[in-house]
């Protein structure tokens, strides 16, 4: 894959894993370029829809606690969005937006191209074995299960 900043070497990635406890926030941008765009030199890979599951794997590997995951993935980003834009998200508290992810810890899963809802219609994690399952999401109080999310799928895009 091509992205900016560039993908890091194995050794650099291993070094990052050793300091997960020092990282304050787990977020990503969203650059859902198609494979054709990526091959043509446009940098960017789809990450926003898979990042949560990737970070959650670190809980299963024992590299961070579930509480630390929630702090870095929800509370800290929510605090920043509240401070900068007045948005009340990222916490289970009165007056906060009811948006959260439903997880099954210890239930293996895989992400398949056919399940990607992003306009790019691909994932760098095609069939990668995850140790947990994202069962659905609640967005502003509305439940979206995996089956319901698939009804939102745009028309298939040619990946060649």
Backbone as numpy.savetxt, mean C-alpha at the origin, in Angstrom:
# Nx Ny Nz CAx CAy CAz Cx Cy Cz
11.80 -2.61 -12.78 10.98 -1.42 -12.78 11.84 -0.18 -12.78
11.27 0.87 -13.28 11.97 2.15 -13.33 11.21 3.15 -12.47
11.93 3.82 -11.59 11.31 4.85 -10.76 12.36 5.82 -10.26
11.90 6.98 -9.79 12.75 7.99 -9.19 12.25 8.28 -7.79
13.05 8.13 -6.75 14.42 7.66 -6.81 14.48 6.22 -7.31
15.64 5.80 -7.80 15.76 4.47 -8.39 15.61 3.36 -7.35
15.28 2.18 -7.84 15.23 1.01 -6.97 16.60 0.80 -6.35
16.63 0.35 -5.12 17.88 0.19 -4.40 18.41 -1.23 -4.50
19.70 -1.37 -4.23 20.34 -2.68 -4.29 19.85 -3.55 -3.13
20.12 -4.82 -3.22 19.76 -5.77 -2.16 20.36 -5.33 -0.83
21.65 -4.98 -0.83 22.32 -4.58 0.41 21.72 -3.31 1.00
21.36 -2.36 0.16 20.72 -1.13 0.65 19.34 -1.43 1.24
18.60 -2.32 0.62 17.28 -2.70 1.14 17.42 -3.41 2.48
18.42 -4.28 2.61 18.64 -4.98 3.88 19.03 -4.00 4.99
19.81 -2.99 4.64 20.19 -1.97 5.62 18.96 -1.19 6.09
18.04 -0.89 5.18 16.81 -0.19 5.57 15.97 -1.04 6.53
15.90 -2.34 6.27 15.12 -3.22 7.14 15.66 -3.22 8.57
16.95 -3.01 8.73 17.57 -3.01 10.05 17.24 -1.77 10.86
16.77 -0.71 10.19 16.47 0.54 10.90 14.99 0.91 10.81
14.12 -0.07 10.59 12.69 0.21 10.50 12.17 0.93 11.73
12.71 0.60 12.89 12.26 1.24 14.12 12.58 2.73 14.16
13.54 3.17 13.35 13.92 4.58 13.32 13.12 5.38 12.28
12.47 4.68 11.36 11.66 5.34 10.33 10.36 5.80 10.98
9.96 7.05 10.76 8.81 7.62 11.45 7.49 7.43 10.72
7.54 7.23 9.40 6.30 7.20 8.64 6.45 6.24 7.46
5.42 5.46 7.19 5.38 4.57 6.02 4.35 5.10 5.04
4.81 5.77 4.00 3.91 6.29 2.96 4.58 6.11 1.60
3.83 6.35 0.56 4.36 6.29 -0.79 3.56 7.26 -1.66
4.14 7.60 -2.78 3.38 8.38 -3.73 2.67 7.41 -4.66
1.95 7.95 -5.61 1.22 7.08 -6.53 1.61 7.48 -7.94
2.27 6.58 -8.64 2.71 6.82 -10.02 2.27 5.63 -10.87
0.99 5.53 -11.16 0.47 4.33 -11.82 0.66 4.32 -13.33
1.90 4.28 -13.76 2.16 4.24 -15.20 2.00 2.82 -15.72
1.52 2.73 -16.95 1.37 1.41 -17.56 2.75 0.82 -17.84
2.78 -0.47 -18.13 4.06 -1.10 -18.48 4.64 -0.47 -19.75
3.79 -0.14 -20.72 4.27 0.49 -21.94 4.92 1.84 -21.64
4.30 2.64 -20.77 4.89 3.93 -20.38 6.21 3.71 -19.66
6.26 2.72 -18.79 7.48 2.43 -18.04 8.60 2.02 -18.99
8.28 1.18 -19.96 9.28 0.74 -20.94 9.75 1.88 -21.83
8.88 2.88 -22.01 9.24 4.04 -22.83 10.08 5.05 -22.05
10.36 4.76 -20.78 11.22 5.63 -20.00 10.53 6.52 -19.00
9.20 6.41 -18.89 8.49 7.20 -17.89 8.64 6.49 -16.55
9.21 7.19 -15.60 9.46 6.59 -14.29 8.20 6.52 -13.45
8.06 5.41 -12.74 6.96 5.27 -11.79 6.38 3.88 -11.80
6.12 3.38 -10.61 5.53 2.06 -10.45 4.33 2.19 -9.52
3.32 1.37 -9.71 2.16 1.42 -8.82 2.56 0.93 -7.43
2.33 1.73 -6.42 2.69 1.35 -5.06 1.60 1.66 -4.05
0.81 2.68 -4.29 -0.13 3.12 -3.27 -1.09 2.01 -2.86
-1.52 1.19 -3.80 -2.49 0.16 -3.48 -1.87 -1.08 -2.86
-0.56 -1.23 -2.91 0.10 -2.42 -2.36 1.01 -2.10 -1.19
1.31 -0.85 -0.95 2.28 -0.49 0.08 1.87 -0.97 1.46
0.60 -0.83 1.80 0.15 -1.27 3.11 0.43 -2.74 3.36
0.17 -3.54 2.35 0.42 -4.97 2.50 1.92 -5.26 2.61
2.73 -4.54 1.86 4.18 -4.72 1.96 4.70 -4.34 3.35
4.24 -3.22 3.89 4.66 -2.82 5.22 4.15 -3.81 6.27
2.93 -4.31 6.09 2.36 -5.28 7.03 3.19 -6.56 7.09
3.83 -6.93 6.00 4.68 -8.11 6.01 5.78 -7.99 7.06
6.23 -6.76 7.30 7.30 -6.55 8.28 6.83 -6.91 9.69
5.52 -6.77 9.94 4.95 -7.21 11.22 5.06 -8.73 11.32
4.68 -9.43 10.27 4.73 -10.90 10.27 6.15 -11.42 10.38
7.10 -10.69 9.83 8.51 -11.11 9.93 9.12 -10.74 11.28
8.36 -10.04 12.11 8.85 -9.67 13.44 9.79 -8.48 13.45
9.82 -7.73 12.36 10.72 -6.58 12.28 10.14 -5.34 12.96
8.81 -5.27 13.02 8.12 -4.19 13.73 6.89 -4.78 14.40
6.36 -4.08 15.38 5.13 -4.53 16.04 3.92 -4.03 15.25
2.78 -4.65 15.49 1.54 -4.20 14.86 1.24 -2.76 15.28
1.51 -2.44 16.53 1.29 -1.08 17.03 2.17 -0.07 16.29
3.43 -0.45 16.03 4.34 0.42 15.30 3.87 0.60 13.86
3.40 -0.48 13.25 2.84 -0.40 11.90 1.69 0.60 11.85
0.76 0.50 12.80 -0.39 1.40 12.84 0.07 2.84 13.05
1.04 3.03 13.92 1.57 4.37 14.18 2.14 4.99 12.90
3.00 4.23 12.22 3.71 4.74 11.04 2.83 4.83 9.79
1.82 3.99 9.73 0.99 3.91 8.53 -0.31 4.70 8.65
-0.71 5.02 9.88 -1.99 5.68 10.08 -1.90 6.94 10.93
-1.44 6.79 12.17 -1.44 7.94 13.08 -0.57 9.09 12.59
0.69 8.79 12.24 1.61 9.87 11.83 1.14 10.54 10.53
0.80 9.77 9.47 0.27 10.45 8.27 -1.00 11.25 8.58
-1.87 10.69 9.41 -3.10 11.40 9.78 -2.80 12.70 10.51
-1.83 12.67 11.42 -1.46 13.89 12.15 -0.94 14.96 11.18
-0.14 14.56 10.23 0.39 15.51 9.24 -0.75 16.11 8.42
-1.67 15.26 7.95 -2.79 15.77 7.16 -3.71 16.67 7.97
-3.83 16.40 9.26 -4.63 17.28 10.11 -3.94 18.63 10.29
-2.64 18.59 10.58 -1.90 19.83 10.79 -1.88 20.71 9.54
-1.72 20.10 8.39 -1.57 20.88 7.15 -2.88 21.23 6.47
-3.88 20.32 6.58 -5.11 20.51 5.80 -6.39 20.41 6.63
-6.26 20.17 7.92 -7.44 20.07 8.77 -8.23 18.78 8.60
-7.67 17.79 7.92 -8.36 16.51 7.72 -8.26 15.67 8.99
-9.37 15.11 9.42 -9.37 14.27 10.62 -9.47 12.81 10.18
-8.29 12.24 9.89 -8.21 10.85 9.46 -7.06 10.17 10.19
-7.04 8.84 10.13 -5.91 8.11 10.68 -6.09 7.64 12.12
-7.25 7.87 12.71 -7.49 7.46 14.10 -8.94 7.00 14.26
-9.13 6.11 15.24 -10.48 5.75 15.68 -10.83 6.69 16.81
-11.48 7.79 16.48 -11.80 8.77 17.50 -13.01 9.57 17.04
-13.73 10.11 17.97 -14.91 10.91 17.67 -14.54 12.07 16.75
-15.32 12.25 15.69 -15.09 13.33 14.75 -14.12 13.00 13.63
-13.50 11.83 13.69 -12.56 11.42 12.65 -13.28 10.64 11.57
-12.78 10.78 10.34 -13.31 10.07 9.18 -13.19 8.56 9.41
-14.23 7.81 9.17 -14.22 6.35 9.36 -13.64 5.68 8.12
-12.32 5.68 8.00 -11.63 5.02 6.89 -10.54 4.13 7.48
-10.58 2.84 7.15 -9.60 1.91 7.66 -9.58 0.65 6.81
-8.59 -0.20 7.05 -8.39 -1.44 6.30 -8.75 -2.63 7.17
-9.42 -3.62 6.56 -9.77 -4.85 7.25 -8.76 -5.93 6.88
-8.09 -6.50 7.88 -7.00 -7.44 7.67 -7.30 -8.79 8.27
-6.74 -9.82 7.67 -6.68 -11.15 8.28 -5.20 -11.48 8.42
-4.70 -11.32 9.64 -3.29 -11.64 9.89 -3.11 -13.15 9.86
-2.04 -13.60 9.22 -1.75 -15.02 9.15 -2.53 -15.77 8.08
-3.29 -15.07 7.27 -4.03 -15.70 6.16 -3.29 -15.35 4.87
-2.60 -16.31 4.27 -1.80 -16.03 3.07 -2.63 -15.48 1.91
-1.99 -14.67 1.08 -2.66 -14.11 -0.09 -1.64 -13.79 -1.17
-2.15 -13.45 -2.33 -1.33 -13.01 -3.47 -2.06 -11.88 -4.17
-1.29 -11.00 -4.80 -1.86 -9.93 -5.62 -1.68 -10.34 -7.06
-2.76 -10.31 -7.80 -2.69 -10.69 -9.22 -3.02 -9.48 -10.08
-2.45 -9.47 -11.28 -2.71 -8.35 -12.21 -4.22 -8.11 -12.34
-5.00 -9.19 -12.42 -6.45 -9.06 -12.63 -7.15 -8.38 -11.46
-6.48 -8.25 -10.33 -7.08 -7.64 -9.15 -6.67 -6.19 -8.94
-5.75 -5.69 -9.75 -5.25 -4.33 -9.59 -6.30 -3.35 -10.10
-6.72 -2.43 -9.24 -7.75 -1.46 -9.62 -7.18 -0.18 -10.22
-5.90 0.05 -10.08 -5.27 1.24 -10.60 -5.36 1.25 -12.12
-5.36 2.45 -12.71 -5.45 2.57 -14.17 -4.30 1.90 -14.90
-3.18 1.68 -14.21 -2.03 1.06 -14.86 -2.24 -0.44 -15.08
-3.09 -1.06 -14.27 -3.49 -2.47 -14.41 -2.35 -3.47 -14.30
-1.32 -3.15 -13.48 -0.26 -4.12 -13.25 0.32 -3.90 -11.86
1.05 -4.87 -11.38 1.71 -4.78 -10.10 3.09 -5.41 -10.19
4.08 -4.86 -9.53 5.39 -5.51 -9.50 5.38 -6.74 -8.58
4.28 -6.97 -7.89 4.18 -8.07 -6.93 3.26 -9.18 -7.43
3.18 -9.33 -8.74 2.34 -10.37 -9.34 2.63 -11.71 -8.68
1.65 -12.25 -8.02 1.71 -13.58 -7.40 2.75 -13.71 -6.29
3.27 -12.59 -5.78 4.19 -12.63 -4.64 3.43 -13.18 -3.44
3.99 -14.13 -2.71 3.26 -14.70 -1.57 3.32 -13.80 -0.34
2.17 -13.26 0.05 2.07 -12.44 1.26 1.58 -13.31 2.41
1.95 -12.97 3.62 1.58 -13.74 4.79 0.24 -13.33 5.38
-0.32 -12.22 4.89 -1.57 -11.68 5.40 -2.50 -11.34 4.24
-3.76 -11.09 4.57 -4.75 -10.78 3.54 -5.45 -9.47 3.88
-5.57 -8.61 2.89 -6.41 -7.43 3.04 -7.79 -7.84 2.55
-8.75 -7.89 3.47 -10.10 -8.37 3.15 -10.98 -7.30 2.54
-10.66 -6.05 2.83 -11.46 -4.95 2.31 -11.05 -3.65 2.99
-11.77 -2.62 2.67 -11.52 -1.31 3.27 -12.85 -0.65 3.61
-12.80 0.22 4.58 -13.93 1.10 4.88 -13.44 2.50 4.54
-14.14 3.16 3.63 -13.77 4.51 3.21 -14.93 5.43 3.53
-14.68 6.37 4.40 -15.70 7.32 4.87 -16.98 6.59 5.28
-16.79 5.48 6.00 -17.92 4.74 6.55 -18.57 3.73 5.62
-18.11 3.63 4.37 -18.66 2.66 3.42 -17.72 1.48 3.29
-18.25 0.25 3.47 -17.47 -0.96 3.38 -17.29 -1.39 1.92
-16.05 -1.67 1.55 -15.72 -2.22 0.24 -14.95 -3.51 0.47
-15.60 -4.65 0.21 -14.92 -5.93 0.30 -14.12 -6.14 -0.98
-13.30 -7.19 -1.02 -12.56 -7.50 -2.25 -13.53 -7.69 -3.41
-14.62 -8.40 -3.20 -15.60 -8.62 -4.27 -16.21 -7.30 -4.73
-16.54 -6.42 -3.80 -17.11 -5.12 -4.16 -16.10 -4.26 -4.89
-14.84 -4.33 -4.48 -13.80 -3.54 -5.14 -13.63 -3.97 -6.60
-13.78 -5.26 -6.87 -13.61 -5.74 -8.24 -14.67 -5.17 -9.18
-15.83 -4.78 -8.66 -16.85 -4.17 -9.52 -16.43 -2.78 -9.97
-15.44 -2.20 -9.29 -14.93 -0.88 -9.66 -13.86 -0.94 -10.74
-13.43 -2.15 -11.09 -12.34 -2.35 -12.04 -12.62 -1.65 -13.37
-11.66 -0.85 -13.84 -11.81 -0.23 -15.16 -11.66 -1.29 -16.25
-11.94 -0.90 -17.46 -11.76 -1.83 -18.59 -10.32 -2.29 -18.63
-10.09 -3.58 -18.94 -8.71 -4.09 -18.98 -7.84 -3.30 -19.94
-6.57 -3.19 -19.57 -5.58 -2.49 -20.38 -4.61 -3.52 -20.92
-4.21 -3.37 -22.16 -3.23 -4.30 -22.74 -1.89 -4.05 -22.06
-1.27 -5.11 -21.57 -0.02 -4.98 -20.84 1.20 -5.24 -21.72
1.05 -5.45 -22.99 2.18 -5.78 -23.85 2.98 -4.57 -24.20
